Amino acid sequence: MWMVPNGMTSRVHEFDAREGGVFRISLTYDAPTGIGKTSAHTDTYHGRFVKLVVDEQVVEVVEFETADPALRGEMTITITLSAAGSGTDIAAAHDALPPGLSPADNEAGWRSSLEKLARYVERGK
């Protein structure tokens, strides 16, 4: 799975890729020093697909499973695809990050995930 920051592995518990479909995913730190939001070394989140437009856009609402009130609350993630020469540009926007989630850490995680996606797509050519 490409949508996993570097230094983590994922486990997909549920994934129904349609508008209104739900998902639940756990990300576990590879290093024992990683501190998770849900348990000692794991971040588990769940959500639903609000909008899916083929080759254009994915909108999902996501929430961490955590006891920490600073990390609670629904985030909306909008991923927009657009043609760019012989490839595709991807833009990911997050709305309503919980106050305990660092925007810089969130951006770093997304950058590493998007780099994985780019490597995956480029290998497939």
C-alpha positions as MATLAB code, in Angstrom:
seq = 'MWMVPNGMTSRVHEFDAREGGVFRISLTYDAPTGIGKTSAHTDTYHGRFVKLVVDEQVVEVVEFETADPALRGEMTITITLSAAGSGTDIAAAHDALPPGLSPADNEAGWRSSLEKLARYVERGK';
ca = [
       0.000    0.000    0.000;
       1.421    3.371   -0.963;
      -0.609    5.435    1.491;
       1.654    4.599    4.434;
       4.310    7.000    5.709;
       7.923    5.806    5.730;
       8.773    3.857    8.856;
       5.310    2.323    9.189;
       3.410   -0.704    7.944;
      -0.339   -0.931    7.415;
      -3.134   -3.355    8.082;
      -6.453   -2.835    6.325;
      -9.311   -4.066    8.510;
     -12.137   -2.867    6.274;
     -12.239   -1.083    2.908;
     -15.431   -0.479    0.896;
     -14.367    1.846   -1.952;
     -17.669    3.463   -2.954;
     -19.460    6.642   -1.971;
     -20.803    6.015    1.509;
     -18.408    3.065    1.932;
     -16.350    2.811    5.092;
     -12.762    1.883    5.880;
     -10.647    1.132    8.929;
      -6.842    0.979    8.796;
      -4.021    0.606   11.320;
      -0.522    2.003   10.812;
       2.185    0.544   13.029;
       5.621    2.053   13.550;
       8.483   -0.194   12.421;
      10.788    1.134   15.180;
       9.878    0.406   18.804;
      10.407    4.090   19.614;
       7.447    5.226   17.481;
       4.615    6.519   19.648;
       1.117    5.700   18.407;
      -2.124    7.598   18.782;
      -4.277    4.507   19.405;
      -1.884    2.195   21.248;
       1.799    2.150   22.120;
       3.046    1.918   18.514;
      -0.094    2.021   16.351;
      -2.366    4.647   14.813;
      -5.775    3.245   13.891;
      -8.248    5.367   12.002;
     -11.609    4.863   10.398;
     -13.646    6.853    7.950;
     -15.979    6.965    5.016;
     -15.847    7.944    1.366;
     -17.968   11.053    0.831;
     -17.276   11.564   -2.863;
     -15.581    9.474   -5.554;
     -15.219   10.852   -9.070;
     -13.261    8.505  -11.338;
      -9.948   10.018  -12.483;
     -10.739   13.315  -10.703;
     -11.375   13.322   -6.973;
     -11.628   11.377   -3.716;
     -13.148   13.003   -0.633;
     -13.037   11.117    2.635;
     -13.777   11.858    6.261;
     -11.266   10.308    8.674;
     -11.005   10.052   12.447;
      -8.295    8.585   14.673;
      -9.315    5.971   17.222;
      -7.760    7.496   20.316;
      -8.449    8.375   23.926;
      -6.528   11.660   23.528;
      -9.054   14.509   23.123;
      -6.414   16.598   21.305;
      -6.335   13.994   18.499;
     -10.088   13.418   18.219;
     -12.400   14.841   15.601;
     -13.187   14.245   11.987;
     -10.781   15.437    9.301;
     -11.815   15.846    5.690;
      -9.235   14.814    3.123;
      -9.735   15.848   -0.491;
      -7.477   14.272   -3.090;
      -7.708   15.884   -6.514;
      -6.183   14.451   -9.695;
      -5.422   16.556  -12.771;
      -3.776   15.870  -16.105;
      -0.160   17.027  -16.348;
       1.481   16.325  -19.694;
       1.878   12.557  -19.925;
       1.208   12.102  -16.199;
      -1.080   13.145  -13.383;
      -0.730   15.741  -10.648;
      -2.106   14.889   -7.215;
      -3.125   17.460   -4.615;
      -4.186   16.406   -1.114;
      -5.883   18.938    1.164;
      -6.753   18.335    4.818;
      -9.442   20.277    6.629;
     -10.035   20.280   10.388;
      -6.822   18.661   11.606;
      -7.205   17.922   15.332;
      -5.214   20.381   17.480;
      -2.873   17.627   18.699;
      -1.818   16.687   15.163;
       1.145   18.679   13.934;
       0.530   20.092   10.435;
       4.255   19.658    9.690;
       4.195   15.975   10.729;
       1.013   15.442    8.737;
       2.601   17.009    5.662;
       5.784   14.954    6.081;
       3.731   11.750    6.266;
       1.821   12.660    3.117;
       5.007   13.600    1.262;
       6.556   10.205    2.018;
       3.345    8.437    0.960;
       3.149   10.374   -2.308;
       6.817    9.571   -3.013;
       5.937    5.873   -2.609;
       3.033    6.294   -5.021;
       5.288    7.986   -7.584;
       7.831    5.139   -7.368;
       5.066    2.557   -7.711;
       3.525    4.244  -10.769;
       6.873    4.841  -12.456;
       7.814    1.155  -12.092;
       4.563    0.207  -13.837;
       5.409    2.142  -17.010;
];
